[in-house]
Amino acid sequence: MLELRPNCECCDRDLPPAADALICTFECTFCPGCAEGRFGGVCPNCGGEFVRRPVRPAALLERHPPSSQRVVNAHAACSPA
């Protein structure tokens, strides 16, 4: 089951369960701006492609809540320009 990580690994923007988010095969999670704008659609962690993170139906969120563990990585592309 997907973790539904709560934030963008690059800019730390909040990504609630219904937010637009992109993930790779290892569930690295990024906002669209970072995934497409900074990384050109390629995960900086594994080199894999990004796909849209599916939305977990609201009725299932209580039984299967999103992760609360925030992940932030210090990628060179995440540094302010």
C-alpha positions, 0 to 999 in steps of 0.5 A: 500500500502506498505511504501517501507521504505528506510533503515534497522531498525537495521544497517541503510543500505540504501534499495532503492525500488529495493533492496533486503529487508525483511519485516514482517506483520507490514512492519518492514524492514531489510536487508537480513544480519540483518533479517537472520544473526542477527534475524534468520528470526524472526522479533525482533519487533513482532515475525513474520516471514520475507518475501521478500519485493516486488519490486514496478514497476519503472513506478509506483514509481513516482505516488506512491513513497517510504517512506522517513522516516527512522526507526532505532531501538535500538535492543540488537542484533544490537549493534556491537559485 
